[in-house]
Structure formats: C-alpha cells, structure tokens
Amino acid sequence: QIYILNKEISNIDMALVGGHSQLRQASEDEVAMITELRAQMETAHGSAFGQFEIVGLTSQVVAGTNFQVKIKVADNAWFHVKIFRPLPYTQQPA
C-alpha cells in the first residue's frame, strides 16, 4: 500500500534506485582509497598535480561501487574521475 502524506513531494530528497547518490563529501575510507590512486591519475595526466583536494563525490552500488569524484588539482583546474571499487570478497583492487 502507498500512503501519500503530502501532495507536494517535490521537496522530498530521494535517490533513484540503482542510480548515483547525491553529491556529498568523501568519508575517511573513500579519501584513503582515492589518495592511493593519485599516482595513477598523475601518470594518466602526464604531470604531477599542484594540489589534490577531493571536492565531492557520488556513489552507485552495483556489483561493487562506482564513484564519480571531482578533485581540485590546481587553482582553476579539476579532474573528474570514475572509480570502480569491487566487492571485498573478490580481493580485486580499485
């Protein structure tokens, strides 16, 4: 059964099932995972970053977790990175 308590549902903050979360700050665990990947990102970019500040991220649970991360790498430059973290039992790296 579905009960409608308020006809104005546009203010309800709901995530789409199977979709990405709202933009949020990274947890300590997520910061550690992303920081571990910094060298790979710098290699892909072709040079070292002047700074490395995680601005925010979204996550999506699949057969693991997909992350879309915005990272400030210089005063006027950001990296948008997609990371897949497999389920722990697979013993696969992010």
Disulfide bonds with the S-S distance in Angstrom:
none
